[in-house]
Amino acid sequence: MNSQENKITAPTPVQGTPEESGELADLLSLMARLRADCPWDKKQSNHSLIPYAIEEAYELGEAVQGDDDEDIKGELGDVLLQVVFHCQMYAEQGRFDMSDVITTLQEKLIRRHPHVFEAETLQDEAAVKERWDEIKAEEQQARAARGKPQRRLDNTKAGSALMQAQDVQKQASKLGFDWEGVSGAFDKLDEEIAELKAEILDKPKVEIQDNIADIEKELGDCMFALVNVARKLNLDAETVTLTCVHKFKSRFGYIEDQLAAAGKLLEDSDINEMDALWEAAKQHERD
């Protein structure tokens, strides 16, 4: 817990209907009001917000790629909302508040840029990167001194589950924990799929629901094993999955367009008609 936890108080909720001011303090008060009066916001926890933080970061990336100012402002706001939301809940717990977060960031930026704020001189980008890594290593040593030991896989890159899975496998491989070829990865994938099937196939729905926690673990094992196959083939699991997502959206869009041309909605169609149009979409891609 923060040594200052007794001094931490959450922001005071704004009263009435607030006006837009562009001020951080007013935003914090607005968030406090939502936590006090909105059933959904009151129900959330720091852990329940994790998927939303990840989603908003990706949506910001897409908005920047699209280069539309209104979209970018909206997505930056959504990312900021996640920061404000988390800070509000940690302040409610008496652990820290937005001021602590900002101070920590300021300290880090100053510490990691001695070539800007101190007499230290670095000639190029490569030298800056090398010094940055040295400072991060010093920070890890300080973290270890606080009772947070650094383990070999702790430097796994942050990102989506697929990105983290592939990176942690890569790091483990460098330490000798890996199969020599792709066949071992395929064998593991087959093993995991068989275990998943054993939990699901020929089981009544009530039993599946009762065992959903075990099924979740088995499904995760399958996905992790499939990422391993991608890695052994020198393919990026995130990229190939995104390619599939875009392909699916394109084909489904074709179905929607063809139905609209016939004066129908998706809800007016059935699986047989949509499946036939799906095959037509695949043929359209080849033409």
BELWOWO-V534357 format. One record per backbone hydrogen bond with DSSP energy under -0.5 kcal/mol. CO is the residue of the C=O (numbers start at 1). NH is the residue of the N-H. E is the energy in kcal/mol with one decimal. If there is no record, write none. Layout:
# BELWOWO-V534357
CO;NH;E + CO;NH;E
This chain:
# BELWOWO-V534357
2;5;-2.0 + 4;7;-2.5 + 4;8;-0.8 + 5;8;-0.8 + 16;18;-0.7 + 23;27;-1.7 + 24;28;-2.4 + 25;29;-1.9 + 26;30;-2.1 + 27;31;-2.4 + 28;32;-2.0 + 29;14;-1.6 + 29;33;-1.8 + 30;34;-2.1 + 31;35;-2.3 + 32;36;-1.3 + 33;37;-2.4 + 34;38;-2.5 + 37;39;-0.6 + 38;42;-2.7 + 39;43;-1.2 + 40;44;-0.8 + 41;44;-0.7 + 45;49;-1.3 + 47;50;-1.1 + 49;53;-2.1 + 50;54;-2.0 + 51;55;-2.4 + 52;56;-2.7 + 53;57;-1.7 + 54;58;-1.8 + 55;59;-2.3 + 56;60;-2.1 + 57;61;-1.8 + 58;62;-2.2 + 59;63;-2.2 + 60;64;-2.5 + 61;65;-2.0 + 62;66;-2.0 + 63;67;-1.4 + 63;68;-0.8 + 67;69;-0.6 + 68;72;-2.7 + 69;73;-2.8 + 70;74;-2.2 + 71;75;-2.5 + 72;76;-2.8 + 73;77;-2.1 + 74;78;-1.8 + 75;79;-2.1 + 76;80;-2.4 + 77;81;-2.4 + 78;82;-1.5 + 79;83;-1.5 + 80;84;-2.8 + 81;85;-3.1 + 82;86;-2.4 + 83;87;-2.5 + 84;88;-2.4 + 85;89;-2.0 + 86;90;-2.5 + 87;91;-2.4 + 88;92;-2.2 + 89;93;-1.4 + 90;95;-2.5 + 91;94;-1.5 + 97;101;-1.8 + 98;102;-2.7 + 99;103;-2.5 + 100;104;-2.5 + 101;105;-2.2 + 102;106;-2.7 + 103;107;-2.6 + 104;108;-2.1 + 105;109;-2.7 + 106;110;-2.3 + 107;111;-2.5 + 108;112;-2.5 + 110;113;-0.9 + 113;116;-1.7 + 113;117;-2.2 + 114;118;-2.0 + 114;120;-0.5 + 124;128;-1.9 + 125;129;-2.5 + 126;130;-2.3 + 127;131;-2.4 + 128;132;-2.6 + 129;133;-2.3 + 130;134;-1.8 + 131;135;-2.4 + 132;136;-2.4 + 133;137;-2.1 + 134;138;-1.9 + 135;139;-2.2 + 136;140;-2.1 + 137;141;-1.9 + 138;142;-2.0 + 139;143;-2.2 + 140;144;-2.4 + 141;145;-1.9 + 142;146;-0.8 + 143;146;-0.7 + 143;148;-1.8 + 144;147;-1.8 + 147;149;-0.6 + 149;151;-0.6 + 151;154;-2.0 + 153;156;-1.2 + 160;164;-2.6 + 161;165;-2.6 + 162;166;-2.4 + 163;167;-2.1 + 164;168;-2.8 + 165;169;-1.8 + 166;170;-2.0 + 167;171;-2.6 + 168;172;-2.2 + 169;173;-2.2 + 170;174;-1.7 + 171;175;-0.7 + 172;175;-0.7 + 172;177;-2.4 + 173;176;-2.0 + 176;178;-1.2 + 181;185;-0.6 + 182;186;-2.2 + 183;187;-2.5 + 184;188;-2.0 + 185;189;-2.1 + 186;190;-2.8 + 187;191;-2.2 + 188;192;-2.5 + 189;193;-2.5 + 190;194;-2.2 + 191;195;-1.8 + 192;196;-2.1 + 193;197;-2.7 + 194;198;-2.1 + 195;199;-1.0 + 196;199;-0.7 + 196;200;-0.9 + 197;200;-1.0 + 197;201;-2.3 + 200;203;-1.5 + 204;208;-2.2 + 205;209;-2.5 + 206;210;-2.0 + 207;211;-1.6 + 209;212;-1.3 + 211;215;-2.4 + 212;216;-2.5 + 213;217;-1.6 + 214;218;-2.3 + 215;219;-2.8 + 216;220;-2.2 + 217;221;-2.2 + 218;222;-1.9 + 219;223;-2.2 + 220;224;-2.5 + 221;225;-2.3 + 222;226;-2.3 + 223;227;-2.1 + 224;228;-1.6 + 225;229;-1.5 + 226;230;-1.9 + 227;231;-2.5 + 228;232;-2.4 + 229;233;-1.2 + 230;235;-3.0 + 231;234;-1.9 + 235;237;-0.7 + 236;240;-2.5 + 237;241;-1.9 + 238;242;-2.5 + 239;243;-2.4 + 240;244;-1.7 + 241;245;-2.4 + 242;246;-2.7 + 243;247;-2.1 + 244;248;-2.7 + 245;249;-2.5 + 246;250;-2.2 + 247;251;-2.5 + 248;252;-2.7 + 249;253;-2.2 + 250;254;-1.7 + 251;255;-1.9 + 252;256;-2.3 + 253;257;-2.5 + 254;258;-2.6 + 255;259;-2.3 + 256;260;-2.3 + 257;261;-2.2 + 258;262;-1.0 + 259;264;-3.1 + 260;263;-1.7 + 265;268;-1.2 + 266;269;-1.4 + 270;274;-2.5 + 271;275;-2.5 + 272;276;-2.0 + 273;277;-2.1 + 274;278;-2.0 + 275;279;-2.0 + 276;280;-1.7 + 277;281;-2.3 + 278;282;-2.0 + 279;283;-2.0 + 280;284;-2.5 + 281;285;-1.8 + 282;286;-1.2 + 283;287;-1.6
